[in-house]
Amino acid sequence: MGESRANGRASDMTIRRNGSNGHAGGTGGERRVARRRFFTARRAGAVARPIIIQEMTTVRSPVFFRPLILTAVLLVACLRLPPNLVYQIHMDPEPALLDETAYYFDPEDSTTVFQQDGVRVKLRMLSDQALNQEYARYTFREPNLNPFTYGRVRDLNLGYTPPRFTVLQMTVVNQSHPKVMVDPARMELRTDRGEVFGYWEVRRGDSDHTFEEYYMRLRGAGGNEDAYYAERIGLAREALYRRHTFVYQGDLYTGKVVFHPLHPDVRAVEVHIPDIVLRVDRFDRPTETVDATFHFQVRQGAVPAAADED
């Protein structure tokens, strides 16, 4: 036993000595000592585990990752980014309408105007882009609280944000009568496809179409959703043209009148305003009324978005 230990120590010393002298190889006895130590360690299990890990790394790993690589390649090949488009709608007065003495176009505010005995009713369609800017504080955030548009939410299949409503800005100017009134509940939007739309009111029960009912269906669960709902309804209530509102002499009143969104195939619409009240008796019952019908050409479609536009 003592002799074996001495031989083992001598062999170890020989190996270390050769390593320190920089020899790449060694004598046959030194190689036999190294092999004997290697196989002894392998039988003890000290070398087997690294060999297995090395085999898994160099042989099995490429087989394991190959399906993932193929899947990634297929996804990249099939990936189709949606186009970045903006949907635009323009409503211009029909030339024949402007030939009538009661109608004209005001270039100062881009409104189409009906006038009768010192009373003017002015209409202008508001684009989604204009509404987003008007309500920028509520639009360019998450979630979008603008009650009239989808904000920046794009339909990825279409590549653009579709219109949520058709929104008109209506202004009534009274220069000559004691008081006049326009009731938005009696207004109609008629399209060249035969559709007839009534206006949208705020409260449920006040109209066939209301913002309360619409946003109630979209409201989720939780306290935040209740706050979002209240914010949208409050903005709509503040903005809409109110019913039963008299405009007194020398005053003007403005507000929004909302209808359903137009079908993409619509190319002409008319806005009918019946029974504009010009005079009333002492009980505010109408004694003189007049109708107005605005005819518009419609240009709409998706166009490429500007480079700096989301």
N, C-alpha and C positions, 0 to 999 in steps of 0.2 A: 504493500500500500504506500509506504513512504517513497519507494522508488518511482511509482506511478505519478504521485503528486509532484516529485522532483522533475520527472520528464515533462509533465504537463506545464509546469512553470517555465522549464527551459524552452519548450516549444513556444509558449506565449512570448517570452522574452525575445526569441528569435524573430518572430513575426513583427513585433513592435520595432525591433532594431532594423529590419529590412525596410519597413515603412518609413522610418525616419531618414534612411539613406536615399529614398526616392526611387527604389527599384520597382518597376511595374510588375514583375513576376517574382519568383522565388525558386528555391530548390524543390526537388521532388518531395523531400520530407516536410518542407513547410507547406506545400500544397496539400499533402495528405492530412496534416494537422488541420488546415482550414476546412477541407471537405468534411473531416470527421466532426468538427465543431458545427458546421452547417447542418449536417444530417442529424446530429444529436439535437440541435435546437428545433429542427423541423419535426422530429418525433415528439418533442415536448409541446408542439403546437404554437411556438412563438413566431414562426415564419408563415404558417398556413393562412392566417387571417389577412395579412397584407396582400398575399398572392390572390386570394379570392376577391378582395376589393379591387385590385388592379384588373382582374379579369372582367369584373362587372363594369368597370370604367371604360375599358378599351374594347369590349366585345358586346356586352349587353346594352349599354347606354344608347348607342346609335339606334339599335332596334327599338328601344323603348320610345325614343323621341321622334322616330321617323313618321308615325301617324300625325303627331302634332305639327311637324314641319309641313307635311303635305296639306293638312287642314288650313294652316296659315297661308300657304301659297294659293290655295283655292279661294280663300276668303278675299285675299288681295286682288286676285284676278276677277272675281265676281263683284267686287265693291263698286257701287255706282253712287257717287255723291249727288244729292239733289241740287238742281240749279238754284241760284240765288236770285229770286225775282221779286218784284213789287207789283201788286195789283193796283191799277189806277182806274178811276171812273171820273169822267167829265160830263157834265150836263150843261149844254149850251142852248139858249133860246132858239126856237125855230124862227127862221127869217120871216115866215108869214105872220108869226105872232107880233113881231116888231113893226109890221106894216099897219097894225091896228093902232088907232090913236090912244087907246087906253093903256098901252104897254110900251115900255122902253127899257133899254139896258143902261145901267149906271156904271161907267168904267171906274169910278172912284172906289167902289167897294165890291165890284163884280157881281152885282145883284140884278135880277130881272124884276121890274117894278110894274105894278098895277096901280093906276091913279084914278080917283073919282071924287070930284068936288072937294078937293083939298085933303083927301085921305089917300095915303099911299101904303100899299102892302108890298114888301120887298122880300124876295126869296133868293137863297143861295145854297147850293149843296156843299156840305162840308166833307172833304175827303178824309180817309182814315189818317193820312199823314198830318193833316191840319188838326184833327182831333187828338192825335197822340202828342202833338206839340202843345196844344191848349191844356191838356191834362198830363203834361210831362212828369210832374211830381208823382202821379199815381200810375203812370204807364211804365216808365223805365225803372222797374223794381220787380221784386218777386214777393208775392204774386202780383199780377197786373190787376189794378183796381179800377181802371178806366171802364165805365159802364157801357161805353158805346163801341169799343173796338176790342179785338183780341190782343192788342199790344204787339209784342215782338214774337208771339208764338206762331211759328211757321208750320204749315202743313207740309210734311216732308215728301209726301207723294206728289203734291202740286208744285212745291218749290217756292211758295209765297204764302202770305197771310191773307186769307179770304176776308171780305167785308162781313161784319157782324150785323149791321143795320144800314139803312139808308137814312141819313140825318140831314135835315134841312134847317137852315137858320132863317127864321121869319121875324121881320121887323114891321111893326105897324106905326105909322106916323100920322098924327091928327093935327092938322093946321087950321081947321075951320069949324068943326062941329063941337057942340058941348061935350059929347063923349061918344066914342065908337067902340065896337067890339068885334073880334074875330074868335070863333069857337073852334079850336083845333080838333075837337071830337067829331066835327062834321066834315073834316077834310078827308080826301081820298087820293091815293096814288094809283094811277091806272097805267098799265104797260101795254106795249104793242103785242104782247102774247095773250092778252085778254085777262090778265090778273088785276084784281082790285084790292088794294091794301088799305086798311084803316090805321089810324095812328095808335101809338103805344102810350099808355098811361102808366103812372107809377103804382097806384094801389090796386090790389086785386078787387075785382068787382066793378071798377070804374070803366073798364073797357074789355074787349075780347082778348086783348094782348097787353100784359102789364109786366113791368120790370120786377115787381115783387114775385110774381109767379115764376118768371123766367129764372131769376137768380136763386129762388128757393129750391128749384130742381137741381141747380149746380152746387148748392151749398153742401160742404162736407160736415163731418162731425168734429166737435171740439170748440173751445172758446174762441180761438183765433178765427175760425170760419164764421162765427157769429159776428165778430167785429168786421171782417171783410165784407160780409153781406150788408151790414148797416152802412158801411162807408160807400159802397156802390149805390145803394138806394138813396142815400143822402145826396150824392153828387147828381144823380138823375133827377131827383125832385127839385133841386136848385136850378138845374139847367133847362128843364122843359118849359115850353110855353104854357102858361096856366089857363085853365078854362075860366069863363065868367069874369074876365079881367077887362074892365073899362079903361080905355086910353082917353084921357081928358085933353081938351083943346090945348095945343102948344106942347104936348108931351109925345113921347114915343115909348114903345115897349117892345122888347125883343126876347126871343127864346127859341129853343130847339123843338122841332117836330120830327118824330121818329117813325119810320115805317120798316117793313120787312126788307131784307137785302134783295137786290135785283138779281134776276137770273142772268148768267153770263151771255145769253143770246139776246137780251133786251137791247134795242137800239133806239127806242123812243118812249117817252112817258109824258103823262099830263098830270098836273096837280090841280085838283078841283077844290075850290073854297066857296061853298054856298053860303048864302045869307050873311054877308058881311053887314053888320048893323051900323047904319049911318045916323039914324035918329031913333029916339025912344020917347015914350010918353012919361008922365010924372011917376008912373009905377015901373019904369025901366022896361016896359014892354016895347019890342021893336015896332016902329011905324014906317021905317024905310030901310030896305036892304038891297044889296046888289051881289051878284055872283062874279067870281073871277076864276078863269081856267088858264093855267100856264102850260104851254107846250114846249118840251125840251127834246133836243137830240142827245143821244147817249153814246159816248165813246168809252169803251172799257176793254181791259185786257191786261195781261201780265207782261211786264217789260223788265229787262235786266236791271238789277239794283246798282246803285252807284258804288264805286269802289270803297267809299268810306262809310257805307251803310251796312248795318247788321242785317 
